[in-house]
Amino acid sequence: MKVLLVSLGAIGRRHLANLRQLEPDADVAILRRAVDPALDEKQLTTLDAALAFAPDAALICSPASQHVAVATALAARGVPLFIEKPLSHNLDGVAELIALAREKRAPLLVGYNLRFSPDLRELRAALHAGRIGRLLHLRAEVGQYLPDWRPATDYRHSVTAQRDLGGGVLLEISHEIDYAFWLAGEVESVTAQIATLGDLECDVEDCADLQLRFRSGALGTIHLDLLDRVPHRTCRLIGTEGTLSLDLLSDPAAIGATYLAILRHFLHCARTRTEPEITGDDGLRVLEVIAAARRFEKKNAVILSEAQPRAQRLQPPSS
């Protein structure tokens, strides 16, 4: 099997190691800006060379702002695609990419690996089996201090910290938005508060709170931040007959295993030309929620502060 790996950052290296474990005999080529002589892998430096390699599957691990251009060129050749989350940094060209992949019968999977968490799958099964009755409210929350993500590197040079590359908390930690759909169904409306609150010296939002109304009538809240010094990732489902809750960081090894599981699933889909569990349409829905949240924050925020402090404005007039 010939596999193209686009970019070799932290996530690319993780996928490469897992690929070597799952497919030790695979012919792998890495598309990157420049050849690294210390890297014992086939390396290509142009998209034309990558297309000439004629891969049987491709893993796109470049910054989100570069996903669509490379993926579209590969989809036109019918190459099955694993695109790291988020699918892109905005909606431009995304629907066209999905349509092209479908036309060419090229499976397109978006890398929301948390869906392969056994605990999250068990939570979903319990919900859909009616164990807590009708879902009333979903709360998903994740936070971790960005400089602690990869202590050996300067976080300010990371994709997460750079708006032009598709960074920011909404895109970089969008797993919760994806699995909210997966658990509770289609989203009907979105409101949001989005801000840069910390002292991270970057031009992206570091905190976001989304409020969702699902088509079923249930409500949802999603909190995302790059600020919390105590890492946490939790989900809580409130139903008419009970509550389910999950701490996704309780077993770090289990989260690590989800990367192997999602890659195994993708390779199967690539070989059999079958639709993956996490489709391009799923990735597009996430981007649509993010776009809606940004529009709301920009245009619909209600400003309560006026020239006088609120307490003074509410005082009764003097007699």
Salt bridges, closest charged atoms under 4 A:
GLU23 OE2 - ARG271 NH1 2.77
ASP27 OD1 - LYS42 NZ 3.04
GLU41 OE1 - ARG20 NH2 2.63
GLU84 OE2 - HIS15 NE2 2.71
GLU141 OE1 - ARG139 NH2 2.77
GLU141 OE2 - HIS232 NE2 3.12
ASP154 OD1 - ARG156 NE 2.99
GLU176 OE2 - ARG233 NE 2.70
ASP178 OD1 - ARG115 NH2 2.83
GLU186 OE2 - ARG285 NH1 3.11
GLU201 OE1 - ARG156 NH1 3.11
GLU205 OE1 - ARG294 NH1 3.40
ASP209 OD1 - HIS223 ND1 2.84
ASP225 OD2 - HIS223 NE2 2.75
ASP228 OD2 - HIS232 ND1 3.32
GLU277 OE1 - ARG121 NH2 2.82
ASP281 OD2 - ARG102 NH2 2.85
ASP282 OD2 - ARG115 NH2 3.34
ASP282 OD1 - ARG285 NH2 2.45
GLU306 OE1 - ARG313 NE 3.95
